[in-house]
Amino acid sequence: MSETYNLKQAMARLGLQSANVFFRLEREYPTAFVVMKRTGKNGNSRLGVEYDKATLDSFAERREHLKKP
């Protein structure tokens, strides 16, 4: 079982449809999006990033809890 999420998996875990919303959350909460590995050309591509699964899962759970009425 992988210990990381790629961008598509992270967006699905957070229930997001737009990459722009994902990147906005990443800028607002940098501690919730721990980068484990960068792949792609020069390591600068945002599409080739793998995020720590445990940290992102914790953030997703807190976010879901706060969204409930």
C-alpha positions in Angstrom: 0.0 0.0 0.0 1.4 3.4 -1.0 2.2 6.0 1.6 1.6 8.8 -0.9 -1.1 10.4 -3.0 -0.5 11.9 -6.5 -2.5 15.0 -7.4 -5.5 13.1 -8.8 -5.8 10.9 -5.7 -5.3 13.8 -3.3 -8.1 15.8 -5.1 -10.4 12.7 -4.9 -9.6 12.3 -1.2 -10.5 15.9 -0.5 -13.6 15.8 -2.8 -12.4 18.4 -5.2 -13.2 18.8 -8.8 -10.8 21.6 -9.7 -7.0 21.6 -9.5 -7.1 25.4 -8.9 -9.1 24.8 -5.7 -6.6 22.2 -4.6 -3.6 24.5 -5.2 -5.4 27.3 -3.3 -5.8 25.0 -0.3 -2.2 24.0 -0.7 -1.2 27.7 -0.4 -3.5 28.3 2.5 -2.5 25.2 4.5 1.1 24.3 3.6 1.5 22.1 6.6 -1.3 19.8 5.4 0.3 19.2 2.0 3.7 17.6 2.8 5.5 16.8 -0.4 7.2 13.4 -0.3 8.6 13.3 -3.8 8.8 15.4 -6.9 9.0 13.9 -10.3 9.0 15.3 -13.8 11.2 17.7 -15.5 13.5 19.7 -13.2 11.3 18.6 -10.3 9.3 21.8 -10.6 6.1 20.3 -12.2 3.1 20.5 -9.8 1.6 17.5 -11.6 4.5 15.2 -10.6 4.2 15.7 -6.9 3.4 13.0 -4.4 1.9 14.1 -1.0 2.2 12.4 2.3 -0.9 10.2 2.7 -1.3 10.3 6.5 -1.0 14.1 6.7 -3.5 14.6 3.9 -5.9 12.1 5.3 -5.8 13.9 8.7 -6.5 17.3 6.9 -9.3 15.8 4.9 -11.0 14.4 8.0 -10.8 17.7 9.8 -12.1 19.5 6.8 -15.0 17.1 6.4 -15.8 17.6 10.1 -15.9 21.3 9.8 -18.1 21.2 6.7 -20.9 19.4 8.6 -23.8 21.6 9.8 
